Amino acid sequence: MRTPRAAALAGILFGVLLSTALVLVRLSVPDSPNDAVAWVADGSKRRMVLFALNLLPFAGISFLWFIGVVRSRIGAAEDRLFSTVFLGSGLLFVAMLFVAGAISGGLILAPGEQVVDQVWPYGRRVAFSLISVYAMRMAAVFTLSTTTIATRLHLAPRWLSVWGFATGAFLMFTIGILPWIELVFPIWVLVFSIHILVVSFRSGHVDVDPDAEPDAAPAPAS
């Protein structure tokens, strides 16, 4: 429950689920809002997007578990400033991801072509803004703060730290400009989690309960 392997498995699950959901949405949703009516009539693409939206809650749960276990492992060594940013940005990211998913699901399930034709452009822009403008920038802040903490505590090699800072900066300033850029974040979490898992197996890590009392020292011989 509290070992590095738990964080690694949660991060891997999050990376796989969110990457799959983003790819399915990108491949299925039309680029132009004018194609909404014809797209809604295509049952196969609608089902593909609904499947992707059903993956989002499980991705969010895995991400929350990842945050919790990583914060537990930092323990007393945590820096209050970076830990607050780390936790706050992660929670905001999950919240906005869920809101965007709920809006998208409501658009897809809206009955009638007239409703879709009138509401789709607005709802599409709202969902897109939540993901690209707000949620992914919170993901950028989360990446930067997590990389900073991991670098200070020597939890990540130099190449992974450099990649983390580059990923955070890339998401902060290019999101919404380049297509498919959202995939950078779940891929980074996936690689970071795989690194944690590999290191935990190499070191043969044995988790210690931080609340446990230390063993009593042996009494001096009389």
C-alpha positions as CSV (number, residue, x, y, z in Angstrom):
1,M,0.0,0.0,0.0
2,R,2.8,2.4,0.8
3,T,5.8,1.0,-1.0
4,P,7.5,2.6,-4.1
5,R,6.1,-0.3,-6.1
6,A,2.5,0.8,-5.2
7,A,3.3,4.3,-6.6
8,A,4.9,2.8,-9.6
9,L,2.0,0.5,-10.4
10,A,-0.5,3.4,-9.9
11,G,1.5,5.7,-12.2
12,I,1.8,3.0,-14.9
13,L,-1.9,2.4,-14.8
14,F,-2.6,6.1,-15.0
15,G,-0.2,6.5,-18.0
16,V,-1.7,3.7,-19.9
17,L,-5.4,4.6,-19.2
18,L,-5.0,8.4,-19.9
19,S,-2.9,7.8,-23.1
20,T,-5.5,5.4,-24.4
21,A,-8.3,7.8,-23.7
22,L,-6.6,10.7,-25.3
23,V,-5.7,8.7,-28.4
24,L,-9.2,7.4,-28.8
25,V,-10.7,10.9,-28.5
26,R,-8.2,12.4,-31.0
27,L,-8.9,9.7,-33.5
28,S,-12.7,9.8,-33.1
29,V,-13.8,13.4,-32.6
30,P,-14.0,15.5,-35.8
31,D,-11.8,18.6,-36.0
32,S,-14.6,20.8,-37.3
33,P,-17.7,21.5,-35.1
34,N,-19.7,21.6,-38.3
35,D,-19.4,17.8,-38.6
36,A,-21.1,17.2,-35.3
37,V,-24.5,16.0,-36.6
38,A,-22.9,13.5,-39.1
39,W,-20.4,12.4,-36.4
40,V,-23.1,11.7,-33.8
41,A,-24.9,9.6,-36.3
42,D,-21.8,7.3,-36.6
43,G,-22.4,4.9,-33.8
44,S,-18.9,3.3,-33.9
45,K,-17.1,6.6,-33.3
46,R,-19.6,7.6,-30.6
47,R,-19.0,4.3,-28.8
48,M,-15.2,4.8,-29.1
49,V,-15.4,8.2,-27.4
50,L,-17.8,6.9,-24.7
51,F,-15.3,4.1,-24.0
52,A,-12.5,6.6,-23.7
53,L,-14.6,8.8,-21.3
54,N,-15.3,5.7,-19.1
55,L,-11.6,5.2,-18.8
56,L,-11.1,8.7,-17.3
57,P,-12.5,8.0,-13.8
58,F,-10.1,5.0,-13.4
59,A,-7.2,7.1,-14.7
60,G,-8.1,9.8,-12.1
61,I,-8.3,7.3,-9.3
62,S,-4.9,5.8,-10.3
63,F,-3.4,9.3,-10.4
64,L,-4.7,10.2,-6.9
65,W,-3.2,6.9,-5.6
66,F,0.1,7.8,-7.3
67,I,0.1,11.2,-5.6
68,G,-0.7,9.8,-2.2
69,V,1.9,7.1,-2.2
70,V,4.6,9.4,-3.5
71,R,3.8,12.0,-0.8
72,S,3.9,9.2,1.8
73,R,7.3,8.1,0.6
74,I,8.7,11.7,0.8
75,G,7.6,11.8,4.4
76,A,9.4,14.2,6.7
77,A,11.8,15.2,4.0
78,E,9.0,17.1,2.1
79,D,9.4,20.8,1.4
80,R,6.2,22.5,2.3
81,L,6.3,24.9,-0.7
82,F,6.9,22.3,-3.4
83,S,4.7,19.7,-1.6
84,T,1.7,22.2,-1.6
85,V,2.2,22.9,-5.3
86,F,2.6,19.2,-6.0
87,L,-0.6,18.2,-4.2
88,G,-2.7,21.2,-5.3
89,S,-1.8,21.0,-9.0
90,G,-2.4,17.2,-9.0
91,L,-5.9,17.6,-7.5
92,L,-6.8,20.5,-9.8
93,F,-5.7,18.4,-12.8
94,V,-8.0,15.5,-11.8
95,A,-10.9,17.8,-11.1
96,M,-10.7,19.5,-14.4
97,L,-10.2,16.2,-16.2
98,F,-13.4,14.9,-14.7
99,V,-15.4,18.1,-15.5
100,A,-14.2,18.0,-19.2
101,G,-15.2,14.3,-19.4
102,A,-18.6,15.0,-18.0
103,I,-19.2,17.8,-20.4
104,S,-18.1,15.7,-23.3
105,G,-20.3,12.8,-22.3
106,G,-23.3,15.1,-22.0
107,L,-22.7,16.4,-25.5
108,I,-22.4,12.9,-27.0
109,L,-25.5,11.7,-25.2
110,A,-27.6,14.8,-26.0
111,P,-30.8,13.6,-27.8
112,G,-31.8,15.1,-31.2
113,E,-29.8,16.5,-34.0
114,Q,-31.0,20.0,-33.3
115,V,-29.6,20.0,-29.8
116,V,-26.3,18.7,-31.0
117,D,-26.1,21.3,-33.8
118,Q,-26.8,24.1,-31.3
119,V,-24.9,23.0,-28.2
120,W,-22.0,21.1,-29.7
121,P,-19.8,24.1,-30.7
122,Y,-20.0,25.7,-27.3
123,G,-19.6,22.5,-25.3
124,R,-16.7,21.4,-27.5
125,R,-14.8,24.7,-26.9
126,V,-15.5,24.4,-23.1
127,A,-14.2,20.9,-22.9
128,F,-11.2,21.7,-25.1
129,S,-10.3,24.7,-23.0
130,L,-10.6,22.7,-19.8
131,I,-8.2,20.1,-21.1
132,S,-5.7,22.2,-23.1
133,V,-5.7,25.6,-21.4
134,Y,-6.2,24.6,-17.7
135,A,-5.8,20.9,-16.9
136,M,-2.6,20.4,-18.9
137,R,-1.1,23.5,-17.5
138,M,-1.8,22.1,-14.0
139,A,-0.1,18.9,-15.3
140,A,2.9,21.1,-16.3
141,V,3.1,22.5,-12.7
142,F,2.7,19.0,-11.3
143,T,5.5,17.8,-13.5
144,L,7.9,20.6,-12.6
145,S,7.2,20.3,-8.8
146,T,7.5,16.6,-8.8
147,T,10.8,16.7,-10.8
148,T,12.1,19.3,-8.4
149,I,11.3,17.2,-5.3
150,A,12.7,14.0,-6.9
151,T,15.9,15.9,-7.9
152,R,16.4,17.3,-4.4
153,L,15.9,13.9,-2.8
154,H,18.0,12.1,-5.4
155,L,15.1,10.0,-6.5
156,A,15.6,10.5,-10.2
157,P,18.7,10.2,-12.4
158,R,19.9,13.3,-14.3
159,W,18.3,12.3,-17.6
160,L,14.9,11.8,-16.0
161,S,15.2,15.2,-14.2
162,V,16.1,17.0,-17.4
163,W,13.2,15.2,-19.2
164,G,10.8,16.2,-16.4
165,F,11.7,19.9,-16.5
166,A,11.6,19.9,-20.3
167,T,8.1,18.2,-20.2
168,G,6.8,20.8,-17.8
169,A,8.0,23.7,-19.8
170,F,6.8,22.2,-23.0
171,L,3.3,21.6,-21.7
172,M,3.2,25.1,-20.1
173,F,4.0,27.0,-23.3
174,T,3.0,24.8,-26.3
175,I,-0.3,23.2,-25.2
176,G,-3.1,24.1,-27.5
177,I,-0.7,24.9,-30.3
178,L,0.7,21.5,-31.3
179,P,-1.7,18.5,-31.8
180,W,-1.3,15.4,-29.6
181,I,0.9,17.3,-27.2
182,E,-1.4,16.2,-24.3
183,L,0.2,12.7,-24.6
184,V,3.5,14.1,-23.2
185,F,2.2,14.1,-19.7
186,P,0.9,10.6,-19.3
187,I,4.0,9.3,-21.1
188,W,6.2,11.1,-18.6
189,V,4.3,9.7,-15.6
190,L,4.6,6.3,-17.2
191,V,8.4,6.5,-17.6
192,F,8.8,8.0,-14.2
193,S,6.8,5.2,-12.6
194,I,8.7,2.5,-14.5
195,H,11.9,4.0,-13.2
196,I,10.6,3.8,-9.6
197,L,9.5,0.2,-10.2
198,V,12.9,-0.8,-11.6
199,V,14.9,0.9,-8.8
200,S,12.7,-0.7,-6.2
201,F,13.4,-4.2,-7.6
202,R,17.1,-3.6,-8.0
203,S,17.5,-2.3,-4.4
204,G,15.3,-5.0,-2.9
205,H,13.4,-2.3,-1.1
206,V,11.6,-3.3,2.1
207,D,9.0,-0.9,3.3
208,V,9.3,0.4,6.9
209,D,6.3,1.7,8.7
210,P,7.2,5.3,9.6
211,D,4.8,5.2,12.6
212,A,6.4,2.1,14.1
213,E,8.5,2.5,17.3
214,P,12.2,1.8,17.0
215,D,13.5,-1.3,18.6
216,A,14.6,-0.8,22.1
217,A,18.3,-0.8,22.8
218,P,19.6,-3.8,24.7
219,A,20.0,-3.3,28.4
220,P,23.7,-2.9,29.5
221,A,25.2,-5.9,31.1
222,S,25.4,-5.7,34.9
